[in-house]
Amino acid sequence: MDRPVEITRSYAECKFCNDIADMCNEIPDCTHCENRKGTWIDTITSLLGTKAVVVLEDGKVETYPLDRLKVITKRRDNENY
């Protein structure tokens, strides 16, 4: 199943940044938050839900909820779908 994925930030991470921006009366700048990338290698299901096992670019193996993964696909130009 080796699929390249991008791991989006969690709700808590974005809420913290938005709260600070709200206190300072600024629009939050999300461009400085770089999403981590890795390879989705397996899926684990337990009582707490289904999670993906991801090997990050730095070699660490971590689990993430499926809703935080965005599969990276390669688009080919000049093709009709």
C-alpha positions, 0 to 999 in steps of 0.5 A: 500500500505504499502511498505518498501522503501529506499529514495535515495539522490537527484541530488543536494545532490550528486552534491554538494559532487561530486563538493567538491571531484572534487576540492580536486582531490579525488574520492567521498566516498558515503558510509558515506551517509546513505539513509533514510528508511520509509514506502510508504503509499500513492501517490499524483498527482498534476500539479507538478507530482506524489509524494509518501507519506512516513512515515520515521523511526522517524515518520515524514511524507514527500513526495518524487518523485517516482524516488527517492524511492527504494522498499525494497524486501525480497529475499528467498534463494533456490527458483527458479524464 
